[in-house]
Amino acid sequence: MIALVSAAVRGFRAWQERHRVLNELYSMDDRSLADIGLRRADIPFVVSPKADLAAEARPVFTANGPVAANNHVEQRAA
């Protein structure tokens, strides 16, 4: 029972955070969105709960080549 309540609270908090981010992004003008690499039409997809899962599967590109998104990247001195 406690696990169910805990999961419900986590889900509600995640929903609140997505809603806050949506409001913040929609309040930005198109130029500001372009500065961070977004278009207004991208906002629902970026904030979607499924976007978190998709981001984990995408590779991160570094100077040394792509690495898995969930791996830590060690910074080397140039």
N, CA, C and O atoms as a Tripos MOL2 file, in Angstrom:
@<TRIPOS>MOLECULE
protein
  312   311    78     0     0
PROTEIN
NO_CHARGES

@<TRIPOS>ATOM
      1 N           0.8180   -1.1930    0.0000 N.3       1 MET1
      2 CA          0.0000    0.0000    0.0000 C.3       1 MET1
      3 C           0.8660    1.2620    0.0000 C.2       1 MET1
      4 O           0.5790    2.2280   -0.7080 O.2       1 MET1
      5 N           1.9270    1.2360    0.8040 N.am      2 ILE2
      6 CA          2.8150    2.3930    0.8700 C.3       2 ILE2
      7 C           3.5180    2.6010   -0.4690 C.2       2 ILE2
      8 O           3.7090    3.7350   -0.9070 O.2       2 ILE2
      9 N           3.8980    1.5060   -1.1150 N.am      3 ALA3
     10 CA          4.5630    1.6150   -2.4140 C.3       3 ALA3
     11 C           3.6360    2.2400   -3.4530 C.2       3 ALA3
     12 O           4.0860    3.0060   -4.3060 O.2       3 ALA3
     13 N           2.3680    1.9250   -3.3870 N.am      4 LEU4
     14 CA          1.3990    2.4780   -4.3240 C.3       4 LEU4
     15 C           1.2420    3.9840   -4.1200 C.2       4 LEU4
     16 O           1.2100    4.7470   -5.0860 O.2       4 LEU4
     17 N           1.1460    4.4010   -2.8760 N.am      5 VAL5
     18 CA          1.0300    5.8310   -2.5600 C.3       5 VAL5
     19 C           2.3090    6.5510   -2.9830 C.2       5 VAL5
     20 O           2.2490    7.6390   -3.5560 O.2       5 VAL5
     21 N           3.4500    5.9550   -2.7060 N.am      6 SER6
     22 CA          4.7370    6.5470   -3.0740 C.3       6 SER6
     23 C           4.8490    6.7130   -4.5890 C.2       6 SER6
     24 O           5.3090    7.7470   -5.0720 O.2       6 SER6
     25 N           4.4320    5.7030   -5.3280 N.am      7 ALA7
     26 CA          4.4690    5.7790   -6.7910 C.3       7 ALA7
     27 C           3.5180    6.8570   -7.3070 C.2       7 ALA7
     28 O           3.8360    7.5640   -8.2630 O.2       7 ALA7
     29 N           2.3620    6.9800   -6.6770 N.am      8 ALA8
     30 CA          1.3980    8.0060   -7.0810 C.3       8 ALA8
     31 C           1.9620    9.4090   -6.8190 C.2       8 ALA8
     32 O           1.7920   10.3130   -7.6380 O.2       8 ALA8
     33 N           2.6220    9.5820   -5.6900 N.am      9 VAL9
     34 CA          3.2160   10.8820   -5.3630 C.3       9 VAL9
     35 C           4.3300   11.2110   -6.3540 C.2       9 VAL9
     36 O           4.4150   12.3430   -6.8320 O.2       9 VAL9
     37 N           5.1880   10.2340   -6.6690 N.am     10 ARG10
     38 CA          6.2610   10.4580   -7.6580 C.3      10 ARG10
     39 C           5.6760   10.8190   -9.0200 C.2      10 ARG10
     40 O           6.1720   11.7250   -9.6900 O.2      10 ARG10
     41 N           4.6410   10.1240   -9.4230 N.am     11 GLY11
     42 CA          3.9990   10.4140  -10.7000 C.3      11 GLY11
     43 C           3.3970   11.8070  -10.7320 C.2      11 GLY11
     44 O           3.5010   12.5120  -11.7360 O.2      11 GLY11
     45 N           2.7670   12.2040   -9.6350 N.am     12 PHE12
     46 CA          2.1750   13.5320   -9.5640 C.3      12 PHE12
     47 C           3.2520   14.6090   -9.6100 C.2      12 PHE12
     48 O           3.0920   15.6210  -10.2920 O.2      12 PHE12
     49 N           4.3480   14.3940   -8.8880 N.am     13 ARG13
     50 CA          5.4390   15.3770   -8.9040 C.3      13 ARG13
     51 C           6.0770   15.4820  -10.2880 C.2      13 ARG13
     52 O           6.4350   16.5760  -10.7250 O.2      13 ARG13
     53 N           6.2190   14.3610  -10.9700 N.am     14 ALA14
     54 CA          6.7720   14.3760  -12.3300 C.3      14 ALA14
     55 C           5.8310   15.1410  -13.2620 C.2      14 ALA14
     56 O           6.2830   15.9090  -14.1120 O.2      14 ALA14
     57 N           4.5160   14.9280  -13.1010 N.am     15 TRP15
     58 CA          3.5410   15.6540  -13.9140 C.3      15 TRP15
     59 C           3.6320   17.1480  -13.6420 C.2      15 TRP15
     60 O           3.6020   17.9500  -14.5750 O.2      15 TRP15
     61 N           3.7430   17.5320  -12.3610 N.am     16 GLN16
     62 CA          3.8640   18.9510  -12.0070 C.3      16 GLN16
     63 C           5.0960   19.5740  -12.6540 C.2      16 GLN16
     64 O           5.0310   20.6870  -13.1750 O.2      16 GLN16
     65 N           6.2140   18.8610  -12.6210 N.am     17 GLU17
     66 CA          7.4540   19.3880  -13.2070 C.3      17 GLU17
     67 C           7.3170   19.5440  -14.7190 C.2      17 GLU17
     68 O           7.7460   20.5550  -15.2750 O.2      17 GLU17
     69 N           6.7200   18.5460  -15.3990 N.am     18 ARG18
     70 CA          6.4890   18.6700  -16.8460 C.3      18 ARG18
     71 C           5.5930   19.8610  -17.1560 C.2      18 ARG18
     72 O           5.8380   20.5940  -18.1150 O.2      18 ARG18
     73 N           4.5560   20.0550  -16.3470 N.am     19 HIS19
     74 CA          3.6380   21.1620  -16.5530 C.3      19 HIS19
     75 C           4.3590   22.5020  -16.3610 C.2      19 HIS19
     76 O           4.1270   23.4450  -17.1180 O.2      19 HIS19
     77 N           5.2300   22.5860  -15.3560 N.am     20 ARG20
     78 CA          5.9930   23.8070  -15.1130 C.3      20 ARG20
     79 C           6.9090   24.1170  -16.2840 C.2      20 ARG20
     80 O           6.9990   25.2640  -16.7220 O.2      20 ARG20
     81 N           7.5960   23.0870  -16.7960 N.am     21 VAL21
     82 CA          8.5070   23.2670  -17.9290 C.3      21 VAL21
     83 C           7.7260   23.6600  -19.1820 C.2      21 VAL21
     84 O           8.1620   24.5350  -19.9300 O.2      21 VAL21
     85 N           6.5890   23.0300  -19.4150 N.am     22 LEU22
     86 CA          5.7450   23.4030  -20.5570 C.3      22 LEU22
     87 C           5.3690   24.8770  -20.4930 C.2      22 LEU22
     88 O           5.5020   25.5990  -21.4810 O.2      22 LEU22
     89 N           4.9030   25.3200  -19.3410 N.am     23 ASN23
     90 CA          4.5140   26.7210  -19.1960 C.3      23 ASN23
     91 C           5.6910   27.6550  -19.4420 C.2      23 ASN23
     92 O           5.5450   28.6860  -20.0980 O.2      23 ASN23
     93 N           6.8520   27.2940  -18.9170 N.am     24 GLU24
     94 CA          8.0250   28.1320  -19.1020 C.3      24 GLU24
     95 C           8.4320   28.2040  -20.5730 C.2      24 GLU24
     96 O           8.7350   29.2840  -21.0800 O.2      24 GLU24
     97 N           8.4400   27.0650  -21.2560 N.am     25 LEU25
     98 CA          8.8200   27.0600  -22.6710 C.3      25 LEU25
     99 C           7.7990   27.8010  -23.5320 C.2      25 LEU25
    100 O           8.1760   28.5610  -24.4240 O.2      25 LEU25
    101 N           6.5150   27.5850  -23.2730 N.am     26 TYR26
    102 CA          5.4900   28.2800  -24.0590 C.3      26 TYR26
    103 C           5.5120   29.7920  -23.8190 C.2      26 TYR26
    104 O           5.0510   30.5530  -24.6690 O.2      26 TYR26
    105 N           6.0330   30.2320  -22.6870 N.am     27 SER27
    106 CA          6.0990   31.6700  -22.4170 C.3      27 SER27
    107 C           7.2630   32.3460  -23.1470 C.2      27 SER27
    108 O           7.3140   33.5740  -23.2250 O.2      27 SER27
    109 N           8.2020   31.5500  -23.6820 N.am     28 MET28
    110 CA          9.3460   32.1040  -24.4010 C.3      28 MET28
    111 C           8.9450   32.5040  -25.8150 C.2      28 MET28
    112 O           8.0530   31.9010  -26.4100 O.2      28 MET28
    113 N           9.6110   33.5260  -26.3490 N.am     29 ASP29
    114 CA          9.3450   33.9050  -27.7310 C.3      29 ASP29
    115 C          10.0950   32.9620  -28.6830 C.2      29 ASP29
    116 O          10.9610   32.1980  -28.2580 O.2      29 ASP29
    117 N           9.7510   33.0270  -29.9640 N.am     30 ASP30
    118 CA         10.3250   32.1030  -30.9460 C.3      30 ASP30
    119 C          11.8340   32.2340  -31.0650 C.2      30 ASP30
    120 O          12.5290   31.2410  -31.2800 O.2      30 ASP30
    121 N          12.3400   33.4390  -30.9290 N.am     31 ARG31
    122 CA         13.7870   33.6530  -31.0260 C.3      31 ARG31
    123 C          14.5250   32.9850  -29.8600 C.2      31 ARG31
    124 O          15.5710   32.3670  -30.0530 O.2      31 ARG31
    125 N          13.9760   33.1140  -28.6650 N.am     32 SER32
    126 CA         14.5890   32.4770  -27.4950 C.3      32 SER32
    127 C          14.5440   30.9580  -27.6260 C.2      32 SER32
    128 O          15.5040   30.2710  -27.2790 O.2      32 SER32
    129 N          13.4410   30.4440  -28.1210 N.am     33 LEU33
    130 CA         13.3500   28.9980  -28.3440 C.3      33 LEU33
    131 C          14.3910   28.5540  -29.3680 C.2      33 LEU33
    132 O          15.0360   27.5210  -29.1870 O.2      33 LEU33
    133 N          14.5590   29.3220  -30.4370 N.am     34 ALA34
    134 CA         15.5500   28.9830  -31.4610 C.3      34 ALA34
    135 C          16.9550   28.9940  -30.8740 C.2      34 ALA34
    136 O          17.8000   28.1980  -31.2820 O.2      34 ALA34
    137 N          17.2170   29.8850  -29.9220 N.am     35 ASP35
    138 CA         18.5270   29.9470  -29.2810 C.3      35 ASP35
    139 C          18.8700   28.6480  -28.5530 C.2      35 ASP35
    140 O          20.0410   28.2820  -28.4530 O.2      35 ASP35
    141 N          17.8590   27.9580  -28.0500 N.am     36 ILE36
    142 CA         18.1220   26.6910  -27.3620 C.3      36 ILE36
    143 C          17.8170   25.4870  -28.2670 C.2      36 ILE36
    144 O          17.7630   24.3470  -27.8070 O.2      36 ILE36
    145 N          17.6220   25.7630  -29.5460 N.am     37 GLY37
    146 CA         17.4640   24.6870  -30.5190 C.3      37 GLY37
    147 C          16.0760   24.0830  -30.5990 C.2      37 GLY37
    148 O          15.9280   22.9220  -30.9800 O.2      37 GLY37
    149 N          15.0550   24.8530  -30.2450 N.am     38 LEU38
    150 CA         13.6860   24.3490  -30.2890 C.3      38 LEU38
    151 C          12.8060   25.2180  -31.1700 C.2      38 LEU38
    152 O          13.0550   26.4080  -31.3630 O.2      38 LEU38
    153 N          11.7740   24.5830  -31.6920 N.am     39 ARG39
    154 CA         10.6720   25.2990  -32.3350 C.3      39 ARG39
    155 C           9.4630   25.1050  -31.4440 C.2      39 ARG39
    156 O           9.4100   24.1560  -30.6630 O.2      39 ARG39
    157 N           8.5010   25.9880  -31.5540 N.am     40 ARG40
    158 CA          7.3050   25.8970  -30.7150 C.3      40 ARG40
    159 C           6.6240   24.5280  -30.8660 C.2      40 ARG40
    160 O           6.0950   23.9890  -29.8940 O.2      40 ARG40
    161 N           6.6370   23.9780  -32.0600 N.am     41 ALA41
    162 CA          6.0070   22.6740  -32.3080 C.3      41 ALA41
    163 C           6.7460   21.5290  -31.6150 C.2      41 ALA41
    164 O           6.1680   20.4600  -31.4180 O.2      41 ALA41
    165 N           8.0140   21.7330  -31.2420 N.am     42 ASP42
    166 CA          8.7970   20.6870  -30.5800 C.3      42 ASP42
    167 C           8.4820   20.5530  -29.0890 C.2      42 ASP42
    168 O           8.7500   19.5110  -28.4890 O.2      42 ASP42
    169 N           7.9250   21.5850  -28.5010 N.am     43 ILE43
    170 CA          7.7660   21.6390  -27.0440 C.3      43 ILE43
    171 C           7.0340   20.4280  -26.4660 C.2      43 ILE43
    172 O           7.5510   19.8250  -25.5260 O.2      43 ILE43
    173 N           5.8640   20.0350  -26.9700 N.am     44 PRO44
    174 CA          5.1890   18.8840  -26.3490 C.3      44 PRO44
    175 C           6.0140   17.5950  -26.4150 C.2      44 PRO44
    176 O           5.9260   16.7580  -25.5170 O.2      44 PRO44
    177 N           6.8070   17.4340  -27.4630 N.am     45 PHE45
    178 CA          7.5950   16.2180  -27.6120 C.3      45 PHE45
    179 C           8.8150   16.2200  -26.7060 C.2      45 PHE45
    180 O           9.2440   15.1650  -26.2370 O.2      45 PHE45
    181 N           9.3750   17.3940  -26.4590 N.am     46 VAL46
    182 CA         10.5510   17.5060  -25.6000 C.3      46 VAL46
    183 C          10.1710   17.2630  -24.1430 C.2      46 VAL46
    184 O          10.9510   16.6900  -23.3830 O.2      46 VAL46
    185 N           8.9840   17.6940  -23.7580 N.am     47 VAL47
    186 CA          8.5560   17.6100  -22.3680 C.3      47 VAL47
    187 C           7.7930   16.3120  -22.0860 C.2      47 VAL47
    188 O           7.5040   16.0070  -20.9290 O.2      47 VAL47
    189 N           7.4720   15.5660  -23.1020 N.am     48 SER48
    190 CA          6.7400   14.3070  -22.9460 C.3      48 SER48
    191 C           7.4970   13.3440  -22.0440 C.2      48 SER48
    192 O           8.7270   13.3000  -22.0890 O.2      48 SER48
    193 N           6.7860   12.5690  -21.2240 N.am     49 PRO49
    194 CA          7.4690   11.5640  -20.3940 C.3      49 PRO49
    195 C           8.2480   10.5550  -21.2410 C.2      49 PRO49
    196 O           9.2420    9.9950  -20.7790 O.2      49 PRO49
    197 N           7.8070   10.3250  -22.4640 N.am     50 LYS50
    198 CA          8.5150    9.3930  -23.3480 C.3      50 LYS50
    199 C           9.8240    9.9850  -23.8430 C.2      50 LYS50
    200 O          10.7150    9.2450  -24.2610 O.2      50 LYS50
    201 N           9.9580   11.3160  -23.8050 N.am     51 ALA51
    202 CA         11.2020   11.9620  -24.2370 C.3      51 ALA51
    203 C          12.3540   11.5590  -23.3350 C.2      51 ALA51
    204 O          13.4860   11.4380  -23.8030 O.2      51 ALA51
    205 N          12.0880   11.3470  -22.0380 N.am     52 ASP52
    206 CA         13.1340   10.9210  -21.1160 C.3      52 ASP52
    207 C          13.6710    9.5520  -21.5150 C.2      52 ASP52
    208 O          14.8800    9.3220  -21.4750 O.2      52 ASP52
    209 N          12.7900    8.6570  -21.8960 N.am     53 LEU53
    210 CA         13.2130    7.3180  -22.3020 C.3      53 LEU53
    211 C          13.9840    7.3630  -23.6100 C.2      53 LEU53
    212 O          14.9760    6.6530  -23.7730 O.2      53 LEU53
    213 N          13.5340    8.1930  -24.5410 N.am     54 ALA54
    214 CA         14.2160    8.3060  -25.8250 C.3      54 ALA54
    215 C          15.5960    8.9280  -25.6560 C.2      54 ALA54
    216 O          16.5370    8.5440  -26.3510 O.2      54 ALA54
    217 N          15.7240    9.8830  -24.7430 N.am     55 ALA55
    218 CA         17.0180   10.5390  -24.5210 C.3      55 ALA55
    219 C          18.0400    9.5530  -23.9750 C.2      55 ALA55
    220 O          19.2270    9.6690  -24.2780 O.2      55 ALA55
    221 N          17.6040    8.5870  -23.1760 N.am     56 GLU56
    222 CA         18.5260    7.5990  -22.6330 C.3      56 GLU56
    223 C          19.0910    6.7040  -23.7230 C.2      56 GLU56
    224 O          20.2010    6.1910  -23.5870 O.2      56 GLU56
    225 N          18.3450    6.5110  -24.7970 N.am     57 ALA57
    226 CA         18.7880    5.6220  -25.8660 C.3      57 ALA57
    227 C          19.6630    6.3300  -26.8970 C.2      57 ALA57
    228 O          20.3870    5.6760  -27.6470 O.2      57 ALA57
    229 N          19.6010    7.6740  -26.9400 N.am     58 ARG58
    230 CA         20.3780    8.4320  -27.9190 C.3      58 ARG58
    231 C          21.8290    8.5360  -27.5020 C.2      58 ARG58
    232 O          22.1160    8.7190  -26.3190 O.2      58 ARG58
    233 N          22.7550    8.4240  -28.4490 N.am     59 PRO59
    234 CA         24.1650    8.6050  -28.0930 C.3      59 PRO59
    235 C          24.4830   10.0720  -27.8630 C.2      59 PRO59
    236 O          23.8440   10.9590  -28.4290 O.2      59 PRO59
    237 N          25.4680   10.3080  -27.0330 N.am     60 VAL60
    238 CA         25.9680   11.6550  -26.7920 C.3      60 VAL60
    239 C          27.2610   11.7720  -27.5700 C.2      60 VAL60
    240 O          28.1170   10.8920  -27.4790 O.2      60 VAL60
    241 N          27.4210   12.8480  -28.3380 N.am     61 PHE61
    242 CA         28.6210   13.0140  -29.1390 C.3      61 PHE61
    243 C          29.6020   13.9160  -28.4120 C.2      61 PHE61
    244 O          29.2540   15.0060  -27.9590 O.2      61 PHE61
    245 N          30.8220   13.4460  -28.3100 N.am     62 THR62
    246 CA         31.8870   14.2000  -27.6580 C.3      62 THR62
    247 C          33.0230   14.3660  -28.6550 C.2      62 THR62
    248 O          32.9510   13.8730  -29.7800 O.2      62 THR62
    249 N          34.0610   15.0570  -28.2400 N.am     63 ALA63
    250 CA         35.2290   15.2370  -29.1020 C.3      63 ALA63
    251 C          35.8770   13.8990  -29.4210 C.2      63 ALA63
    252 O          36.5460   13.7550  -30.4440 O.2      63 ALA63
    253 N          35.6800   12.9240  -28.5470 N.am     64 ASN64
    254 CA         36.2730   11.5970  -28.7360 C.3      64 ASN64
    255 C          35.3330   10.6370  -29.4510 C.2      64 ASN64
    256 O          35.6520    9.4560  -29.5900 O.2      64 ASN64
    257 N          34.1890   11.1150  -29.9050 N.am     65 GLY65
    258 CA         33.2390   10.2540  -30.5930 C.3      65 GLY65
    259 C          32.0030   10.0160  -29.7450 C.2      65 GLY65
    260 O          31.9060   10.5310  -28.6310 O.2      65 GLY65
    261 N          31.0500    9.2350  -30.2640 N.am     66 PRO66
    262 CA         29.8080    9.0100  -29.5280 C.3      66 PRO66
    263 C          30.0140    8.0880  -28.3300 C.2      66 PRO66
    264 O          30.8260    7.1630  -28.3680 O.2      66 PRO66
    265 N          29.2630    8.3600  -27.2700 N.am     67 VAL67
    266 CA         29.2300    7.4890  -26.1020 C.3      67 VAL67
    267 C          27.7690    7.2900  -25.7260 C.2      67 VAL67
    268 O          26.9160    8.0930  -26.1050 O.2      67 VAL67
    269 N          27.4810    6.2490  -25.0000 N.am     68 ALA68
    270 CA         26.1050    6.0160  -24.5630 C.3      68 ALA68
    271 C          25.6760    7.1580  -23.6560 C.2      68 ALA68
    272 O          26.4920    7.6860  -22.8990 O.2      68 ALA68
    273 N          24.4210    7.5430  -23.7210 N.am     69 ALA69
    274 CA         23.9220    8.7020  -22.9760 C.3      69 ALA69
    275 C          24.0380    8.5130  -21.4750 C.2      69 ALA69
    276 O          24.1790    9.4930  -20.7440 O.2      69 ALA69
    277 N          23.9840    7.2750  -20.9980 N.am     70 ASN70
    278 CA         24.0220    7.0690  -19.5610 C.3      70 ASN70
    279 C          25.4460    6.8300  -19.0410 C.2      70 ASN70
    280 O          25.6280    6.6290  -17.8410 O.2      70 ASN70
    281 N          26.4400    6.8480  -19.9020 N.am     71 ASN71
    282 CA         27.8270    6.7240  -19.4550 C.3      71 ASN71
    283 C          28.3620    8.0810  -19.0550 C.2      71 ASN71
    284 O          27.9780    9.1080  -19.6130 O.2      71 ASN71
    285 N          29.2520    8.0700  -18.0840 N.am     72 HIS72
    286 CA         29.8950    9.3240  -17.7010 C.3      72 HIS72
    287 C          31.0320    9.5860  -18.6630 C.2      72 HIS72
    288 O          31.7650    8.6720  -19.0410 O.2      72 HIS72
    289 N          31.1740   10.8250  -19.0540 N.am     73 VAL73
    290 CA         32.2190   11.1970  -20.0040 C.3      73 VAL73
    291 C          33.3460   11.8580  -19.2280 C.2      73 VAL73
    292 O          33.1380   12.8450  -18.5220 O.2      73 VAL73
    293 N          34.5140   11.3140  -19.3670 N.am     74 GLU74
    294 CA         35.6770   11.8800  -18.6950 C.3      74 GLU74
    295 C          36.2570   12.9910  -19.5710 C.2      74 GLU74
    296 O          36.5290   12.7840  -20.7540 O.2      74 GLU74
    297 N          36.4410   14.1560  -18.9830 N.am     75 GLN75
    298 CA         36.9920   15.2790  -19.7220 C.3      75 GLN75
    299 C          38.5260   15.1900  -19.6950 C.2      75 GLN75
    300 O          39.1330   15.0110  -18.6390 O.2      75 GLN75
    301 N          39.1200   15.3150  -20.8570 N.am     76 ARG76
    302 CA         40.5820   15.2820  -20.9550 C.3      76 ARG76
    303 C          41.1060   16.6870  -21.1910 C.2      76 ARG76
    304 O          40.4770   17.4990  -21.8700 O.2      76 ARG76
    305 N          42.2530   16.9530  -20.6250 N.am     77 ALA77
    306 CA         42.8960   18.2500  -20.8690 C.3      77 ALA77
    307 C          43.4620   18.2630  -22.2810 C.2      77 ALA77
    308 O          43.9880   17.2550  -22.7530 O.2      77 ALA77
    309 N          43.3530   19.4020  -22.9530 N.am     78 ALA78
    310 CA         43.8110   19.5010  -24.3450 C.3      78 ALA78
    311 C          45.2850   19.7000  -24.4420 C.2      78 ALA78
    312 O          45.8220   19.8020  -25.5440 O.2      78 ALA78
@<TRIPOS>BOND
     1     1     2 1
     2     2     3 1
     3     3     4 2
     4     3     5 am
     5     5     6 1
     6     6     7 1
     7     7     8 2
     8     7     9 am
     9     9    10 1
    10    10    11 1
    11    11    12 2
    12    11    13 am
    13    13    14 1
    14    14    15 1
    15    15    16 2
    16    15    17 am
    17    17    18 1
    18    18    19 1
    19    19    20 2
    20    19    21 am
    21    21    22 1
    22    22    23 1
    23    23    24 2
    24    23    25 am
    25    25    26 1
    26    26    27 1
    27    27    28 2
    28    27    29 am
    29    29    30 1
    30    30    31 1
    31    31    32 2
    32    31    33 am
    33    33    34 1
    34    34    35 1
    35    35    36 2
    36    35    37 am
    37    37    38 1
    38    38    39 1
    39    39    40 2
    40    39    41 am
    41    41    42 1
    42    42    43 1
    43    43    44 2
    44    43    45 am
    45    45    46 1
    46    46    47 1
    47    47    48 2
    48    47    49 am
    49    49    50 1
    50    50    51 1
    51    51    52 2
    52    51    53 am
    53    53    54 1
    54    54    55 1
    55    55    56 2
    56    55    57 am
    57    57    58 1
    58    58    59 1
    59    59    60 2
    60    59    61 am
    61    61    62 1
    62    62    63 1
    63    63    64 2
    64    63    65 am
    65    65    66 1
    66    66    67 1
    67    67    68 2
    68    67    69 am
    69    69    70 1
    70    70    71 1
    71    71    72 2
    72    71    73 am
    73    73    74 1
    74    74    75 1
    75    75    76 2
    76    75    77 am
    77    77    78 1
    78    78    79 1
    79    79    80 2
    80    79    81 am
    81    81    82 1
    82    82    83 1
    83    83    84 2
    84    83    85 am
    85    85    86 1
    86    86    87 1
    87    87    88 2
    88    87    89 am
    89    89    90 1
    90    90    91 1
    91    91    92 2
    92    91    93 am
    93    93    94 1
    94    94    95 1
    95    95    96 2
    96    95    97 am
    97    97    98 1
    98    98    99 1
    99    99   100 2
   100    99   101 am
   101   101   102 1
   102   102   103 1
   103   103   104 2
   104   103   105 am
   105   105   106 1
   106   106   107 1
   107   107   108 2
   108   107   109 am
   109   109   110 1
   110   110   111 1
   111   111   112 2
   112   111   113 am
   113   113   114 1
   114   114   115 1
   115   115   116 2
   116   115   117 am
   117   117   118 1
   118   118   119 1
   119   119   120 2
   120   119   121 am
   121   121   122 1
   122   122   123 1
   123   123   124 2
   124   123   125 am
   125   125   126 1
   126   126   127 1
   127   127   128 2
   128   127   129 am
   129   129   130 1
   130   130   131 1
   131   131   132 2
   132   131   133 am
   133   133   134 1
   134   134   135 1
   135   135   136 2
   136   135   137 am
   137   137   138 1
   138   138   139 1
   139   139   140 2
   140   139   141 am
   141   141   142 1
   142   142   143 1
   143   143   144 2
   144   143   145 am
   145   145   146 1
   146   146   147 1
   147   147   148 2
   148   147   149 am
   149   149   150 1
   150   150   151 1
   151   151   152 2
   152   151   153 am
   153   153   154 1
   154   154   155 1
   155   155   156 2
   156   155   157 am
   157   157   158 1
   158   158   159 1
   159   159   160 2
   160   159   161 am
   161   161   162 1
   162   162   163 1
   163   163   164 2
   164   163   165 am
   165   165   166 1
   166   166   167 1
   167   167   168 2
   168   167   169 am
   169   169   170 1
   170   170   171 1
   171   171   172 2
   172   171   173 am
   173   173   174 1
   174   174   175 1
   175   175   176 2
   176   175   177 am
   177   177   178 1
   178   178   179 1
   179   179   180 2
   180   179   181 am
   181   181   182 1
   182   182   183 1
   183   183   184 2
   184   183   185 am
   185   185   186 1
   186   186   187 1
   187   187   188 2
   188   187   189 am
   189   189   190 1
   190   190   191 1
   191   191   192 2
   192   191   193 am
   193   193   194 1
   194   194   195 1
   195   195   196 2
   196   195   197 am
   197   197   198 1
   198   198   199 1
   199   199   200 2
   200   199   201 am
   201   201   202 1
   202   202   203 1
   203   203   204 2
   204   203   205 am
   205   205   206 1
   206   206   207 1
   207   207   208 2
   208   207   209 am
   209   209   210 1
   210   210   211 1
   211   211   212 2
   212   211   213 am
   213   213   214 1
   214   214   215 1
   215   215   216 2
   216   215   217 am
   217   217   218 1
   218   218   219 1
   219   219   220 2
   220   219   221 am
   221   221   222 1
   222   222   223 1
   223   223   224 2
   224   223   225 am
   225   225   226 1
   226   226   227 1
   227   227   228 2
   228   227   229 am
   229   229   230 1
   230   230   231 1
   231   231   232 2
   232   231   233 am
   233   233   234 1
   234   234   235 1
   235   235   236 2
   236   235   237 am
   237   237   238 1
   238   238   239 1
   239   239   240 2
   240   239   241 am
   241   241   242 1
   242   242   243 1
   243   243   244 2
   244   243   245 am
   245   245   246 1
   246   246   247 1
   247   247   248 2
   248   247   249 am
   249   249   250 1
   250   250   251 1
   251   251   252 2
   252   251   253 am
   253   253   254 1
   254   254   255 1
   255   255   256 2
   256   255   257 am
   257   257   258 1
   258   258   259 1
   259   259   260 2
   260   259   261 am
   261   261   262 1
   262   262   263 1
   263   263   264 2
   264   263   265 am
   265   265   266 1
   266   266   267 1
   267   267   268 2
   268   267   269 am
   269   269   270 1
   270   270   271 1
   271   271   272 2
   272   271   273 am
   273   273   274 1
   274   274   275 1
   275   275   276 2
   276   275   277 am
   277   277   278 1
   278   278   279 1
   279   279   280 2
   280   279   281 am
   281   281   282 1
   282   282   283 1
   283   283   284 2
   284   283   285 am
   285   285   286 1
   286   286   287 1
   287   287   288 2
   288   287   289 am
   289   289   290 1
   290   290   291 1
   291   291   292 2
   292   291   293 am
   293   293   294 1
   294   294   295 1
   295   295   296 2
   296   295   297 am
   297   297   298 1
   298   298   299 1
   299   299   300 2
   300   299   301 am
   301   301   302 1
   302   302   303 1
   303   303   304 2
   304   303   305 am
   305   305   306 1
   306   306   307 1
   307   307   308 2
   308   307   309 am
   309   309   310 1
   310   310   311 1
   311   311   312 2
@<TRIPOS>SUBSTRUCTURE
     1 MET1         2 RESIDUE 1 A MET
     2 ILE2         6 RESIDUE 1 A ILE
     3 ALA3        10 RESIDUE 1 A ALA
     4 LEU4        14 RESIDUE 1 A LEU
     5 VAL5        18 RESIDUE 1 A VAL
     6 SER6        22 RESIDUE 1 A SER
     7 ALA7        26 RESIDUE 1 A ALA
     8 ALA8        30 RESIDUE 1 A ALA
     9 VAL9        34 RESIDUE 1 A VAL
    10 ARG10       38 RESIDUE 1 A ARG
    11 GLY11       42 RESIDUE 1 A GLY
    12 PHE12       46 RESIDUE 1 A PHE
    13 ARG13       50 RESIDUE 1 A ARG
    14 ALA14       54 RESIDUE 1 A ALA
    15 TRP15       58 RESIDUE 1 A TRP
    16 GLN16       62 RESIDUE 1 A GLN
    17 GLU17       66 RESIDUE 1 A GLU
    18 ARG18       70 RESIDUE 1 A ARG
    19 HIS19       74 RESIDUE 1 A HIS
    20 ARG20       78 RESIDUE 1 A ARG
    21 VAL21       82 RESIDUE 1 A VAL
    22 LEU22       86 RESIDUE 1 A LEU
    23 ASN23       90 RESIDUE 1 A ASN
    24 GLU24       94 RESIDUE 1 A GLU
    25 LEU25       98 RESIDUE 1 A LEU
    26 TYR26      102 RESIDUE 1 A TYR
    27 SER27      106 RESIDUE 1 A SER
    28 MET28      110 RESIDUE 1 A MET
    29 ASP29      114 RESIDUE 1 A ASP
    30 ASP30      118 RESIDUE 1 A ASP
    31 ARG31      122 RESIDUE 1 A ARG
    32 SER32      126 RESIDUE 1 A SER
    33 LEU33      130 RESIDUE 1 A LEU
    34 ALA34      134 RESIDUE 1 A ALA
    35 ASP35      138 RESIDUE 1 A ASP
    36 ILE36      142 RESIDUE 1 A ILE
    37 GLY37      146 RESIDUE 1 A GLY
    38 LEU38      150 RESIDUE 1 A LEU
    39 ARG39      154 RESIDUE 1 A ARG
    40 ARG40      158 RESIDUE 1 A ARG
    41 ALA41      162 RESIDUE 1 A ALA
    42 ASP42      166 RESIDUE 1 A ASP
    43 ILE43      170 RESIDUE 1 A ILE
    44 PRO44      174 RESIDUE 1 A PRO
    45 PHE45      178 RESIDUE 1 A PHE
    46 VAL46      182 RESIDUE 1 A VAL
    47 VAL47      186 RESIDUE 1 A VAL
    48 SER48      190 RESIDUE 1 A SER
    49 PRO49      194 RESIDUE 1 A PRO
    50 LYS50      198 RESIDUE 1 A LYS
    51 ALA51      202 RESIDUE 1 A ALA
    52 ASP52      206 RESIDUE 1 A ASP
    53 LEU53      210 RESIDUE 1 A LEU
    54 ALA54      214 RESIDUE 1 A ALA
    55 ALA55      218 RESIDUE 1 A ALA
    56 GLU56      222 RESIDUE 1 A GLU
    57 ALA57      226 RESIDUE 1 A ALA
    58 ARG58      230 RESIDUE 1 A ARG
    59 PRO59      234 RESIDUE 1 A PRO
    60 VAL60      238 RESIDUE 1 A VAL
    61 PHE61      242 RESIDUE 1 A PHE
    62 THR62      246 RESIDUE 1 A THR
    63 ALA63      250 RESIDUE 1 A ALA
    64 ASN64      254 RESIDUE 1 A ASN
    65 GLY65      258 RESIDUE 1 A GLY
    66 PRO66      262 RESIDUE 1 A PRO
    67 VAL67      266 RESIDUE 1 A VAL
    68 ALA68      270 RESIDUE 1 A ALA
    69 ALA69      274 RESIDUE 1 A ALA
    70 ASN70      278 RESIDUE 1 A ASN
    71 ASN71      282 RESIDUE 1 A ASN
    72 HIS72      286 RESIDUE 1 A HIS
    73 VAL73      290 RESIDUE 1 A VAL
    74 GLU74      294 RESIDUE 1 A GLU
    75 GLN75      298 RESIDUE 1 A GLN
    76 ARG76      302 RESIDUE 1 A ARG
    77 ALA77      306 RESIDUE 1 A ALA
    78 ALA78      310 RESIDUE 1 A ALA
